């Protein structure tokens, strides 16, 4: 995309993946893990079967743990998105 003065921005070289790219996905999974935790506790307290919900929560927490570990390995973002 051209700038107002008509020049094009220079390419910054090879684009690196950064940890901030995973923040949205981590937040999304974290929200649903919180919801599933509350739902599982509610099912247990009311005496309804909660095994399926607990297993879904376990899978979600494992995915969240993996994403957080992967995010720690990636470098921080150095530039801003356009």
C-alpha positions in Angstrom: 0.0 0.0 0.0 1.4 3.4 -0.9 2.0 6.2 1.6 0.4 9.6 1.2 3.7 10.9 -0.4 3.4 8.2 -3.1 6.3 6.0 -1.9 5.9 2.4 -0.8 7.1 1.2 2.6 10.2 -1.0 2.5 10.0 -4.6 3.3 11.4 -5.3 6.8 13.1 -8.5 5.6 12.0 -11.9 6.6 8.9 -11.8 8.8 9.4 -13.7 12.1 6.5 -15.3 14.0 6.0 -13.7 17.3 4.4 -14.7 20.6 1.8 -12.1 20.2 0.2 -13.9 17.3 -1.0 -16.6 19.8 -2.5 -14.2 22.3 -5.9 -14.2 20.6 -6.1 -18.0 20.4 -4.9 -18.3 24.0 -7.5 -15.9 25.2 -10.2 -17.7 23.3 -9.3 -21.1 24.7 -8.9 -19.6 28.2 -12.4 -18.2 28.1 -13.9 -21.5 27.0 -11.9 -23.4 29.6 -13.3 -21.1 32.2 -16.8 -21.7 30.9 -16.3 -25.5 30.8 -14.9 -25.5 34.3 -18.0 -23.7 35.6 -20.3 -26.0 33.7 -18.5 -29.1 34.9 -18.7 -27.9 38.5 -22.4 -27.2 38.1 -23.1 -30.6 36.6 -21.2 -32.2 39.5 -23.1 -30.2 42.2 -26.5 -31.0 40.7 -25.7 -34.7 40.4 -25.8 -34.9 36.6 -23.2 -36.8 34.5 -20.2 -34.6 34.0 -17.6 -37.0 32.6 -17.9 -35.7 29.0 -17.6 -32.1 30.1 -14.6 -32.9 32.3 -12.9 -34.7 29.4 -13.6 -31.8 27.1 -12.1 -29.5 29.7 -9.0 -31.7 30.0 -8.5 -31.6 26.2 -9.0 -27.8 26.2 -6.5 -27.3 29.1 -3.9 -29.5 27.3 -4.2 -27.4 24.2 -4.0 -24.2 26.2 -0.9 -25.5 28.0 0.7 -26.4 24.6 0.0 -22.9 23.2 1.4 -21.1 26.2 4.6 -23.2 26.0 4.9 -22.5 22.3 4.3 -18.8 22.8 7.2 -18.6 25.3 9.6 -19.9 22.7 8.8 -17.3 20.1 10.5 -13.9 20.0 8.6 -10.7 20.9 7.2 -8.6 18.1 9.6 -5.8 17.1 7.4 -3.8 14.7 3.8 -2.7 14.4 1.2 -4.1 12.1 0.0 -1.7 9.4 
